[in-house]
Amino acid sequence: MPYLLTLVTFLPVVGALLVLLLPRRREGATKLVALAATLVTFVVSLPLYFLFDRAAADYQFVEQRAWIPSLGVTYHVGVDGISVLLVLLTTFLMPLALMSSWSSVESRWKEFAITMLLLETGMLGVFVALDLFLFYVFWEAMLVPMYLIIGIWGGPNRVYAAVKFVLYTLFGSLLMLVAILVLYFQHGAATGAYTFDLPVVARFVLPAGRSQDLLFLAFALAFAIKVPMFPFHTWLPDAHVEAPTAGSVILAGVLLKMGTYGFLRFCLPLFPQASLRFAPWIFTLAIIGIIYGAWVSTVQPDIKKLVAYSSVSHLGFVVLGLFTLTPQGLVGGLIQMVNHGLSTGALFLMVGMIYERRHTRLIADFGGLWKVIPAFSVLFLIVCLSSLGLPGLNGFVGEFLVLLGAFQVNRLAAVLATSGIIFAAVYLLWMYQRVCFGEITAEANRRLTDLSPREWAVLVPVLVFIVWIGVYPSAFTAMTEPSVQALITQVQSKAQATAAALALPR
């Protein structure tokens, strides 16, 4: 289908323009138009799943046009098995995030809707861009809407959290921009072709040594901050706790995946020798993040902060899987990106629902909810079990494949990472026990209402995918396997070519 990716990427901008034309006083119409724009975007993106050639490793639905020919910049977009599921995850979560904000966002709904729609275009652009310049434009473009969502519609310390988020991300982004320019000039000097086109640059074999190492570290730092990996994670709990529910869902569900996606799309194929050299260090940081995130989650008194720190632990599994450079580890890491978006996104949705009712997120303020709101309690239990990796639900599939890949490369790392699953059971089940079981100690909890039809409509689609991936994962893993195998082959062949060049007598 021609122009499908362009249509999917920029439909939210069209929705934002329509919302802009609506009178401010017509808040109901604003909500419906914004929701319709995200739903249409999701429906239009479905051919990416149904028409995707699962046997092909190459980019599909490719569009390429000259943009700034004098600089070698093109509008080049496409998806493969590495990016297609992340595009679909983005279009799937955005309407749910908007529906969750129906009553929780109490002011400036028009501006909120426009900001969310522009954010969706920025996120989709990051996943489909196949030109380094275009990728960087989208990477920076989605930073501003997220800053506004946290800074305007967030909690009491929203300005501090928003500024911290921007400063961390901007620092990594500027280093990445310098690395992109160095790569552009190195490729041009060596081949005579000055281009930002990713497939062309990826075929270029960079000389091993300090230059490749520094370029890798510049890209890796930008992505490590976005993941966020230990010790670059400190912006995340503040951003999550202060963000509105929709912001937390999108932040956990999509934005954090840009870091892990960046490792896959850029660091591994562009800098294979450096990736292999630094893999043990990445392994170490991933293991620390898995255990540290779980331990800190265990002692949190605030449910939302607990879920925020759990992301540090879960994303550690993803990074671990990616740097195993095994088919199981890479496929597991990709599927775990989707799983985390679904499970943690659902946890934030449910924390937001209970916060709307009680205006508190402290675990100590709850207890006995199973007796009062049983439907909420049952769905909350399913989502918690999904997040801790119960067999039969989605979290198990990704974590099992990651550990399988890690065991082939480093058995100690696999054993240490496995402890993270045990700790996840501790902090999630202990939190659930204190919130939903026991006696009702706060009188306000007796008057809580159970899930509304709108809340059912938000949660059921997520639960369907949680069970679907857990029971029949090949519907999703099959899309990733050819691209993953091609990436492994590319990294290994380029690393061997670099090693052979180093071995030649000078």
ZICOR-V138325 format. One record per backbone hydrogen bond with DSSP energy under -1.0 kcal/mol. CO is the residue of the C=O (numbers start at 1). NH is the residue of the N-H. E is the energy in kcal/mol with one decimal. If there is no record, write none. Layout:
co = <CO;CO>
nh = <NH;NH>
e = <E;E>
This chain:
co = <1;3;4;5;6;7;10;11;12;13;14;15;16;17;19;23;25;26;27;28;29;30;31;32;33;34;35;36;37;38;39;40;41;45;46;46;47;53;60;63;65;68;68;72;73;73;74;75;76;77;79;80;83;84;85;86;87;88;89;90;93;94;95;96;99;101;108;109;110;111;112;113;114;115;116;117;118;119;120;121;122;123;124;125;128;130;131;132;133;134;135;136;137;138;140;142;143;144;145;146;147;148;149;155;157;158;159;160;161;162;163;164;165;166;167;168;169;170;171;172;173;174;175;176;177;178;179;180;181;182;183;184;185;186;187;188;196;197;198;201;209;210;211;212;213;214;215;216;217;218;219;220;221;222;223;224;229;233;235;236;237;238;239;242;244;245;246;247;248;249;250;250;251;255;257;258;259;260;261;262;262;263;266;267;271;272;273;274;278;279;280;281;282;283;284;285;286;287;288;289;290;291;292;293;294;297;301;302;303;304;305;306;309;310;311;313;314;315;316;317;318;319;321;326;327;328;329;330;331;332;333;334;335;336;337;338;339;340;342;343;344;345;346;347;348;349;350;351;352;353;354;355;361;362;363;368;369;373;374;375;376;377;378;379;380;381;382;383;384;385;390;393;394;395;396;397;398;399;400;401;402;403;404;406;410;411;412;413;414;415;417;418;418;419;420;421;422;423;424;425;426;427;428;429;430;431;432;433;435;435;436;437;442;443;444;445;452;453;454;455;456;459;460;461;462;463;464;465;466;466;467;468;472;473;473;474;477;477;480;481;482;483;484;485;486;487;488;489;490;491;492;493;494;495;496;497;498;499>
nh = <4;7;8;9;10;11;14;15;16;17;18;19;20;21;22;26;27;30;31;32;33;34;35;36;37;38;39;40;41;42;43;44;45;48;49;50;51;56;79;77;75;71;73;196;67;68;76;65;130;63;60;84;87;88;89;90;91;92;93;94;97;98;99;100;102;105;112;113;114;115;116;117;118;119;120;121;122;123;124;125;126;127;128;129;78;198;135;136;137;138;139;140;141;142;143;146;147;148;149;150;151;152;153;158;161;162;163;164;165;166;167;168;169;170;171;172;173;174;175;176;177;178;179;180;181;182;183;184;185;186;187;188;189;190;191;192;132;201;202;204;213;214;215;216;217;218;219;220;221;222;223;224;225;226;227;229;232;236;239;240;241;242;243;155;248;249;250;251;252;253;254;255;256;258;261;262;263;264;265;266;267;268;270;271;275;276;277;278;282;283;284;285;286;287;288;289;290;291;292;293;294;295;296;297;298;300;363;306;307;308;309;310;313;314;315;317;318;319;320;321;322;323;324;330;331;332;333;334;335;336;337;338;339;340;341;342;343;344;346;347;348;349;350;351;352;353;354;355;356;357;358;359;303;365;366;371;373;377;378;379;380;381;382;383;384;385;386;387;388;390;393;396;398;399;400;401;402;403;404;405;406;407;408;410;414;415;416;417;418;419;420;421;422;423;424;425;426;427;428;429;430;431;432;433;434;435;436;437;367;369;370;368;445;446;447;448;456;457;458;459;460;463;464;465;466;467;468;469;394;470;471;472;475;476;477;478;480;481;484;485;486;487;488;489;490;491;492;493;494;495;496;497;498;499;500;501;502;503>
e = <-1.3;-2.3;-2.7;-2.7;-2.3;-1.5;-1.6;-2.3;-2.4;-2.2;-2.1;-2.4;-2.1;-1.3;-1.0;-1.3;-1.5;-1.9;-2.4;-2.1;-2.7;-2.4;-2.5;-2.7;-2.3;-1.9;-2.5;-2.8;-2.0;-2.1;-2.5;-2.9;-1.6;-1.7;-1.7;-2.0;-2.8;-1.3;-2.2;-2.6;-3.2;-1.9;-1.9;-2.0;-1.8;-2.1;-1.2;-1.7;-3.4;-2.4;-3.5;-2.5;-1.9;-2.0;-2.4;-1.9;-2.2;-1.9;-2.3;-1.7;-2.5;-2.2;-2.3;-1.9;-1.3;-1.6;-2.4;-2.9;-2.2;-2.4;-2.5;-2.2;-2.4;-2.2;-1.9;-1.7;-2.1;-2.4;-2.6;-2.4;-1.6;-1.4;-1.5;-1.9;-2.0;-2.4;-3.1;-2.0;-2.0;-2.2;-2.6;-2.2;-2.2;-1.9;-1.0;-1.3;-2.0;-2.3;-2.5;-2.1;-2.9;-2.6;-1.1;-1.6;-2.1;-2.7;-2.6;-2.3;-2.2;-2.2;-2.8;-2.3;-2.2;-3.1;-2.0;-1.7;-2.4;-2.4;-1.5;-2.0;-2.3;-2.0;-2.2;-2.5;-2.1;-2.4;-2.6;-2.3;-2.3;-2.7;-2.6;-2.1;-2.7;-1.9;-2.3;-2.3;-3.0;-2.6;-2.8;-1.3;-2.2;-2.8;-2.2;-2.5;-2.5;-2.1;-2.2;-3.4;-2.4;-1.4;-2.1;-3.0;-2.2;-1.4;-1.9;-2.8;-2.7;-1.9;-2.2;-2.9;-2.6;-2.2;-1.9;-2.0;-2.4;-2.5;-2.3;-2.6;-2.7;-3.0;-2.4;-2.1;-1.9;-1.2;-3.0;-2.0;-1.8;-1.7;-3.2;-2.5;-1.4;-2.3;-2.2;-2.0;-2.4;-2.3;-2.1;-2.7;-2.4;-3.1;-2.2;-2.4;-2.6;-2.6;-2.4;-2.5;-2.4;-2.3;-3.2;-2.4;-1.4;-2.6;-2.8;-1.9;-1.7;-1.4;-3.0;-2.1;-2.3;-2.1;-2.5;-1.7;-1.2;-2.8;-2.8;-1.1;-1.2;-2.3;-2.4;-2.4;-2.2;-1.9;-1.0;-2.7;-2.4;-2.6;-2.5;-2.3;-2.7;-2.4;-1.4;-1.4;-2.8;-2.9;-1.8;-2.0;-3.2;-2.0;-2.2;-2.1;-2.4;-2.1;-2.3;-2.4;-2.3;-1.8;-2.2;-2.0;-2.2;-1.0;-2.0;-3.3;-2.8;-1.5;-1.8;-1.1;-3.1;-2.1;-2.4;-2.2;-2.5;-1.9;-2.0;-2.2;-2.3;-2.6;-2.1;-2.3;-1.8;-2.3;-2.0;-1.1;-1.2;-1.9;-2.6;-2.0;-2.3;-2.5;-2.2;-2.4;-2.7;-2.4;-1.0;-3.5;-1.9;-2.4;-2.6;-2.5;-2.0;-1.1;-1.3;-1.1;-1.2;-2.5;-2.0;-1.8;-1.6;-2.6;-2.3;-1.9;-2.0;-1.5;-2.5;-2.6;-2.0;-1.9;-2.9;-1.5;-1.5;-1.2;-2.4;-2.0;-1.3;-1.3;-1.0;-1.1;-2.4;-2.3;-1.4;-2.3;-2.7;-2.3;-2.4;-1.6;-2.2;-2.2;-2.7;-2.6;-1.1;-1.2;-2.4;-3.2;-1.3;-2.4;-2.7;-1.6;-1.1;-1.6;-2.3;-2.5;-2.2;-2.1;-2.4;-2.3;-2.3;-2.7;-2.5;-2.6;-2.3;-2.3;-2.3;-2.2;-2.3;-2.4;-2.6;-2.1;-1.9;-1.5>
